[in-house]
């Protein structure tokens, strides 16, 4: 049974930093493209960052480029999202997700759509105060 557990969210002032972690279990972690998504109240779920199986290819949505960094430690079965220079508009529930195809190639040119991710965590809330 696949489980996805996220942690690291919280309340931070604008300009601050947070690091989110995601630890899936029940599958071979390095077989899968991973993604970070977020959803604010009243808005659609947005792909924040996606990362290839080995971590060499990453994609970031325009609004977070230069501020967020995704990485993965396959030896620890853990995905990270380092978030710096946080802004109030980054406030959202953040989700970790596992792509639906094992051993897929990922170029990093864009994040696959949410429908292409099979397993999701419960989400971790990030709130940035102004």
Buried (B, 14 or more C-beta within 10 A) or exposed (E): EEEBEBEBBEEBEEEBEBBBBBBBEEBEBBBBBBBBBBBBEEEEBBBBBBBBBEBEBBBBBEEBEEBBBBBBEBEEBBBBBBBBEBBEEBBBBBBBBBBBBEEBEBEBEEBBEBEBBBBBBEBBEBBBEE
